Amino acid sequence: MKQILLIMFLTFSALTVQAQNKGGISISNNAAEKTVKISPNPAIADVQVSIEGNQFEVKAISIYSIIGSEVFSQTYTNSSSKNIELNVRNLKKGKYMVRVMFEDGTTEVATLIKQ
């Protein structure tokens, strides 16, 4: 049941991002807006998660397989770093969803492709 809910959440998040990119939805407050970017993407060994926006603290980063299984999770305390390095060498080739949770309770999701 958890996996089904997670897949639905990730699908909705991806659709929301796609709609935002096409100008379909505009709900966010620019002062609190956060953007997560992953590079290099596709990745082989290490990736850098870059967070753009104002006033944020990263609480946790989780990586989920495309079927909804959590394959990586890391919590942070007092991390307002705009760049976080992750080792993805142990992940199998495929597509993953990277979820960044912030102290204010918001989350941002980005796609990662592992080669």
ZINORTA-V59156 format. One record per residue. N is the residue number from 1. OMEGA is omega in whole degrees, 0 to 359 (none if undefined). D_LAST is the distance of its C-alpha to the last C-alpha in Angstrom with 2 decimals. Layout:
{{N/OMEGA/D_LAST} {N/OMEGA/D_LAST}}
This chain:
{{1/179/29.45} {2/182/27.38} {3/179/24.16} {4/178/25.89} {5/179/27.09} {6/179/23.73} {7/178/22.16} {8/179/25.19} {9/182/24.88} {10/177/21.24} {11/178/22.14} {12/179/25.23} {13/180/23.46} {14/178/21.01} {15/178/24.10} {16/178/26.07} {17/180/23.56} {18/179/23.46} {19/179/27.27} {20/180/27.60} {21/180/25.58} {22/178/28.01} {23/184/31.00} {24/183/31.87} {25/177/32.17} {26/185/33.54} {27/192/34.37} {28/175/33.14} {29/185/35.40} {30/181/34.27} {31/183/35.51} {32/184/33.30} {33/178/30.24} {34/177/26.88} {35/180/23.61} {36/177/20.19} {37/181/17.51} {38/177/14.08} {39/351/12.93} {40/179/10.81} {41/15/9.04} {42/184/6.21} {43/176/5.84} {44/186/5.36} {45/183/8.80} {46/175/11.33} {47/176/11.93} {48/177/15.38} {49/181/16.97} {50/181/19.88} {51/178/22.81} {52/179/25.45} {53/183/28.84} {54/171/32.11} {55/177/33.24} {56/170/30.50} {57/180/29.67} {58/178/26.41} {59/182/27.34} {60/172/24.03} {61/178/20.30} {62/176/18.71} {63/181/15.29} {64/173/15.63} {65/183/13.71} {66/178/14.49} {67/174/17.51} {68/178/18.87} {69/177/18.47} {70/182/18.37} {71/180/15.76} {72/176/16.67} {73/179/19.92} {74/176/21.71} {75/182/25.16} {76/174/26.78} {77/179/30.45} {78/180/31.84} {79/175/28.55} {80/178/29.11} {81/179/26.48} {82/180/24.80} {83/179/21.64} {84/181/19.98} {85/179/17.31} {86/176/14.97} {87/181/13.21} {88/182/10.02} {89/185/9.50} {90/178/11.07} {91/176/9.08} {92/177/7.83} {93/178/4.92} {94/182/6.75} {95/182/8.99} {96/174/11.15} {97/179/14.44} {98/181/15.55} {99/177/19.35} {100/178/21.49} {101/182/25.06} {102/181/27.92} {103/181/31.34} {104/177/33.11} {105/179/31.49} {106/177/29.24} {107/173/25.52} {108/183/22.83} {109/176/19.58} {110/180/16.45} {111/177/13.21} {112/173/9.81} {113/181/6.53} {114/178/3.81} {115/none/0.00}}
